[in-house]
Each structure stands twice: as C-alpha cells, then as structure tokens.
Amino acid sequence: MSDIGDWFKSVPFITRYWFAGSIAVPLIGKLGLISPMYLVLWPEYFLRKFQIWRPVTSTLYFPVGPGTGFLYLVNLYFLYQYSTRLETGAFDGRPADFVFMLIFNWLCIVITGLMMDMQLLMIPLIMSVLYVWAQLNRDMIVSFWFGTRFKACYLPWVILGFNYIIGGSVVNELIGNLVGHLYFFLMFKYPMDLGGRSFLSTPEFLYRFLPNRRGGVSGFGVPPSRRAAPQEQQRGGGGGRKGERKNSPSVIHPSSSGPSFPPRTRSLHCQERATPQLRPSVASVLFVAAPPPPLPPA
C-alpha cells in the first residue's frame, strides 16, 4: 500500500485530483451510494430544477460494468498519461494556465452536451487534453497497429477513424478533438503563429490561488513562439524599439508550415489498448514513440 501511496503522491497536483475524482465518482455510483441518475447530465434537471452539480459529476462519472469496464480503464490511462505530460511539460510551473485550459475545455463540452443531450462527458474532456498534447508534440513519431508510423499530431484523428471503422461511436472523440483544437487555435496558433490578437487569457484570480512556481517549460512539448508583426519584419525581424540592433533574438520566426517547437524529449513509453466490442469509444489502440531514423554517414 505504501508503494501505491507514494505513486499517488508523485502524480502532479491537478492531475492527481482529477484522476482521484474519476475513480471515486464511478465507484460511488457502482456501489449504489448515490443513484447514477443523479450523476449524469440531463438538461431538463440542470436547467429547470437547478441541479447544478450535474455538469461536474457527469465529467467524472462513467458507468462501469462488464461491457464498459475495460473502456473505463483505457480512458483512465489516457487521463493519467496525457494530463500528467501536459502538467509537467508545456504547463510546467504554471498550474493556473493548466487549470484554465481544463475549465475552458470543460465549459465548451458542457455547452455542447446540453445542446446535444449528452449524459456523459468524461471521454470528451480526456480527448480534448490528448488533442492539446498531440499538437504541442506534433513532430513526435508514434507507431500504431501493423507498424503504421505517423506524427503525434494525427493521433487523435487516427483514434477517431479507427473507432469508426470498427463500428463504434465517434461522437465523444469528435467533440473532444474539436474542443481541444478550439483551445489550441485560440491560445497558441492564432496569436502566436498567425500574429492575431489573443482571445484567451488566464484570469488573474487563478494566478492568486495558483501562482506560478518557476519560469520556463520542460518535458513533453512547449507552446509555439510568437510570429513577428509585419512592422517588425521590415526592421529586420528584431521586434525591438528604434535604435535597437536589428538582429535582436527577442522574436523567433516559426516556419510557414506551422508552429515552431524546440527539440523535445523523445522518451514516450505508452501502450494503450481497447476492445472492438465496446461501442462508446476508443478501440484497440497501441502506440509507442519511435526514435528518429539514423543520420546518413558523412
């Protein structure tokens, strides 16, 4: 038990409580301590009877049974792996920004769930986090079934497509991917790579409750650098004030093909499986990071 306790304490702070809630709430419903009818999202009860806890419990609850138990474990694994990597990677030392990402994705998924009459929101939120991770690590090579190799940025869509081929539902994955793309575009792609205005920013009250611990980022993926404005490019790309050197390194120009990412850790050890018999979500997934091909001899 001490080993489990030590492992649980080693999980990053925010991921730890999300992971624990995703175990506790389904267990409460499974044991019958609270009826699952009070844990899912029903628009009528939420909007008309003001049962305001439903958007939260529906994000943490999953009906665990003989036909869904393995699917539940797969999604728990996704939650642990990709939330941990984001919290210790691109959002390392910035818990307020990480919480804001989760809140933004959660709000978008809740609104979508109310419009589409969705009762369970666990999988869309997990897939939205997986999508953000995949975009911040877009150049990492992963291997799929039958030796298929592709960049990590395609992983969420490969999971969605494979699940569609074997006859499962893709609504949860599609909503998660779209919400994750919305966050990534508004927070990183549009303002930093395309030079547009910033539509998303972490509220100050989150910084007061969750102050930054240290500067910089590390681990799996970092946000792209900001593209220089046209006026800055005419001055030589330095981005500084008049009188400063034109070759100032204060602005990094990413390539036109997409965000520029610095070298990142290549150690990605994950194996993820699901089963074709489970309709609601991801099925039969197995991928591991592959090292880059060797350089040709000089």
N, C-alpha and C positions, 0 to 999 in steps of 0.2 A: 504493500500500500504506500510505503514511503516513496518508492520509485514513481508511482502514479502521481503522488502529490508533488514531487519535485518536477516532473514533466509538466504538470498543470501550471505550476508557478513560473515555469520557463516560457510559457506561451505569452506573447505580447498582451499588454493590459486590455486593450479594447477587444481584440480577437478572443481573449480568454472569456470575457463576459458574454459576448455574442455566442461563442461555442457552448458555454455552460447553459445559457438560456435555451439554445436549440436542442439541448438534451433534456432539461428539466421540464419544459412545457409539454413536449410529446409524452414524456413519462407520466406527467400528471393526468393527461387525457387517457393514456393507456390504462392506468390504474383505476380510473373512474373517480378520482378525487374531484374533478371538475368535468362536466359533460363536454365533449368535443363541440357540441352545438354552440357553446359559449366562447369557443376559441377561434372559430373561423370568421371570415369577413363576409357578412351579409349586409348589403347596402341598406335594406329596409330597417334592420335593427340598429345600424350605426347612425343613419341619418334621421330617422323618425323617433327612435326610442333612446337615442343618445348613449348607446353603449360604446363609449369612446375607447375602450381598451381593445376592441377587435382589430384595428389596424396593426397593433403591436403583437398581439397573440397570434394572429394569422401569419405574421412573418416568422415567428419562432415555432409554430406548431406544424407537425406533419403526422398524418395517420399511419402509425406503424402497425403492420400486420404481416401475415405470411406472404402476401403478394407485393408488399411495398417495403419490407424491412431492408432488403439489400440496397434498393434505390435510396432509402434514407441514409444508409451508411456511406454510400458514394457521395451524396451531397454534403454530408458532414466532413468527409475528406476534402472535398473541393473547398468548403468554407475554411477549414483549418489551413490548408496549403496556401491558398491564394490571398486570403486575408492576412495571414502571417507575413507573406512575402511583400505585400504592399506596405504593411505597417512597419516592417523593418527595412524596407527598401526605399521606394520613392518617397514615402511619408515618414522616414526615419527621423525621430526627434520632433515631429510636427503632428502631435495627436489631434489638435484642433482641426487641422486640414483633413485628416483622415476621417474624423467624426462627421465633418461637414459633407464629405463625399458620400458617406453612408446615409446621412439624413436626406441629402438631395435625391439620391437614387431611390431611397425608401418612399419619399413623398411622391415621386413620379410613378412608382409602381403601385402605390395605394390608389392614386387617382385613376390609373389605368384599370386596376382591379375593380373599383367602384363602377366604372363605365362598362366593363366587360363582364361584370358579375362573377368575378373570380373569388373563390373562397380561401385558397392557399397561396401565400406569397413568398414562401421560403426559397424556392428554386429561382424565381426571377431575380431576387436580390443577390443570391450567390453568383448567378451567371453574370450579373452586372459587374460585380467585383472581379470575376475571372476575365471579363472583357477588358476592363481597365488595365489589369496586369498584363494581358496579352499585348495591348497597344504600347505599353511602356517597355515591353521586352520584345518588340515586333521582329527584330532581326535574329532572335534566338531560334536555332533549328530544333524542332521536335520531331519525333518519329511516331507514326500512327500504325494501325494494323497493316499487316502484309508488307512491312518495311517501307511504307509511304513516309516521305520526309517533306516537311514544309516549314515555313516560318511560323513563329508563335502567334503572329497577328491573325492568322487564319484559323487558329484553334477553335474559338467559339463557334465559327460558322461550320467547321468540319463536324463538331459535335452535333450541331443542329441538323445538318444534312444527313449525317449517318443515322440519327434517330428517326428522321423522316423516311429514310429508305427501308428501315426495318419495321415501319408501321406504327411508330409511337407518336405521341403528341409533341408538337414543337412550339406550342403557344408560349409556354413558360420560358423556354430558351430564347425565343424570338423577342419577347418583351424585355428580358434581361439584357440581351445584346443591344437592343435599340436604346434602352435607358443608359447602359454603360457607354455607348457611342455618344449619346447626347452630352453626358458629363465630360467625356474626354474632349469632344469638339469645343464645347463652350469654355472649359477650363484651360486646355492646353493648345489644341490645334488652331483654333481661330485667333486668339490673341497673341500667341507666341510664334506660330509658324506662318500665319497669313497676315499678321500685322494689324488685326482688327482690335476693337475695343473689348475689354473684359466684362462679360456679363455675370460672372460668378466670382464671389469673393467670400472668404470665411468671415462670419460675423465676429465682432470684437468680443462679445460676451463669451464665445467659445475659447478665445485666447486667454481670457481671465480665469476660466475654470481649468483649461488645459494649456498652460503656457508651453512654448517651445523649450525643449530641453537642451538642444545644441544645434549649431548650424550645419548645413551640408546634408547630403544624402548619400546612401551607400546601399549595397546589396543588389537586388534584382530590379534594375530599371530606374531611370530618373526622368523627370519631365523634360520635354524638349526645350531648347533655348529659343529666346525671342528673336524674330526676324527684324532686321534693321528697317526703319522707315525710309521712304524714298529720299527725304531730305538728307538723312544720314548717309545713304549710299552715294549721293552726289559729292559729299565731303570726303569720300574715301572709305566709308564703312566704319569709321571710328565711333560714331554716335556720341561724341563729346561736344562740349561747348566750343565757341570760336576761340582760337588760339591754342587749342589742344592739338596734340600730334594726330595726324590722320590715321596712323596705323595703330591707334589705341585698341587693345584687345577687349574692350568692355562689351562688345556685341559680337556674338557668334552667329555666323550666317549658315543656317542649315541648307541642305541641298533642296532643289525644287521638287524632288520626288516625295518629300515628307519630312517629318520631324527628325532632327539630328540628335543622336544619342551617343554618349561616350561609351567606351568599352565597358562591358558589364560581366559579372561573374557568369561562368558557363556551367557551374555545378547545379544542375537541376535533376534531382533524383525523385521522380514521382511515377507511380504506377496507379492507374485509375481504371477500374473495371465496372461495368454494369451489365445488365442482362437484357436480352431482347424481349423476354416475356413481360417486362414491366413497362406498361404503356406510357405512364405520365411523363417520362423524362429521358435523361441521358442513358444510352445503352452501349455496353461493350466498348469501353474506351480504354486504351492502353497507349501511353506515350511517354517517352523519356527524352531528355535532352541529348543531343548528339554533338560530339566535338566537331569543329570546323575541319574541312579537308586539308591535308598537309600541303605546305607550300612547295612549288616545284623547285628542283635544285638550281642553284645559281649557275 
